[in-house]
Amino acid sequence: MGAQAKRKRSHQSGSQEPPPRAGGGDPDPDLVSLLPDGVLGDIISLLPTADGARTQAISRRWRPLWRSAPLNLATRGGVGSVDEAAVSSILAAHGGPARRFAVSNLALAGLDGWLRSPALDGLRELDVSYSAAASPKPAMPPSALRFCPTLRAAHLGCCLFPNVVAGQVHFPNLQHLTLRLVTVSEHSLHAMLAGCPVLNSLVLKYSYGFRRLRINSQSLNCLAVHYSDHPDKAEEIMLQELILENTPCLERLIHGGPYGDCGMRVSVISAPKLMLLGRLTDGIGRLELGGTVFQGLKLIRMATTMRSLKVLALFNNALCLDVIINFMRCFPCLEKLYIRTYASGMENAWADKPVDRLEWLDLHLKRIVLGFYLGKKPHVDVASFFLLNAGMLESMKLVVETHQVNNKKWIEKQRKHLQLENRASRSAQIEFVTFHCFSCPKDINELSEPFEHTL
């Protein structure tokens, strides 16, 4: 009897439901809904516009939050897809502050009214672009400048920038500025940059109207110039001279355009933290790095070395090893080298003679990407030079045509030509890849290793 009673009590104990949680109610409460309104509003403002609106259907607790949360209004799509009525309705109904306003492919005259809406007071991110097909190019409304005190990021596209003078505009909080297909006068651009004391990144994508750009910034970390020497209109004023006069925090100087530099002059007077540079092309008119001067990629005078530079990208169409080595003496601590060429190359004096000890070659160089490798003698000379002499090399990527990367006999033949068994770094790995490795999912200035995706 005692054993049966014990089993009965054990069975009854095991069937009991767990005690209710403190405070009673639902054993799995909606903890997110218990957060303060301000926190929930910030969560909603980080969602895409449509998803933010859908949060009203979650529960009665969430229903009023979207209208008072910081506004994140973004619309994307093809030309003519912007729903003017929907944008106007959202702005009219929204009573809270604004975080982001992004509309693209605009072909309408209502932007000025939207920008004047009280719903956008305190705006932190402005991303506005007219249609690239609009002709003549429309002017950005002066009302866009009313957000100067609060903007953190500004992306403007396909427009004429308003004329401003020094001291007229001040962006005390602006950290990121992108101008894409924007025509802006030289004095207006300099006046705007002078009013950005905390600017971290500046991206100029195929923008015109200025011949000279002089940078003096205590905060700028990244400068990306996407440059084309074939603008849509022949009368466009193109950038001819870039001067980095005083940039103590600059670490990345990126050239992202698909064409040559058409004789542009670049002068780096003071950039003590510069770590990443490129793509430098044969077409550059003159490059001055302190006291060191290059004409194109040819060394004219060597007076300064930049030990801070770790990543370099070159577009050397002739693929001349002599030029590459003479150029790289300026960067004794280089770790990554990216080279693009389309030509067969030329004979290289360095290929068959002993090499003097070079610091970057002995101690620092770890990665090389060469595109587009054709397997001809000048290309083999360049690749094998680094394989046979770079003592710290970890990897080499050779970008080849698709039919070659699948040709096992051709690959094996190239491995023999490159003398892999004699490589200076026994741990160095070599890979043959095809063109698709150069696809770039986003703007190169946003990538930690931009030249891995595009040269």
Secondary structure, 3 states (H helix, E strand, C coil): CHHHHHHHHHHHHHCCCCCCCCCCCCCCCCCHHHCCHHHHHHHHHCCCHHHHHHHHHCCCCCCCHHHHCCEEEEECCCCCCCCHHHHHHHHHHCCCCEEEEEEEEECCCCHHHHHCCHHHCCCCEEEEEECCCCCCCCECCHHHHHHCCCCCEEEEEEEECCCCCCCCCCCCCCCEEEEEEEECCHHHHHHHHHCCCCCCEEEEECCECCCEEEEECCCCCEEEEECCCCCCCCCCCCCCEEEEEECCCCCEEEECCCCCCCCCEEEECCCCCCCEEEEEECCCCEEEECCEEEECCEEEECCCCCCCCCEEEEECCCCCHHHHHHHHCCCCCCCEEEEECCCCCCCCCCCCCCCCCCHHHHHHCCEEEEECCCCCHHHHHHHHHHHHHCCCCCEEEEECCHHHHCCHHHHHHHHHHCCHHHCCCCCCEEEEECHHHHCCCCCHHHCCCHHHCCC
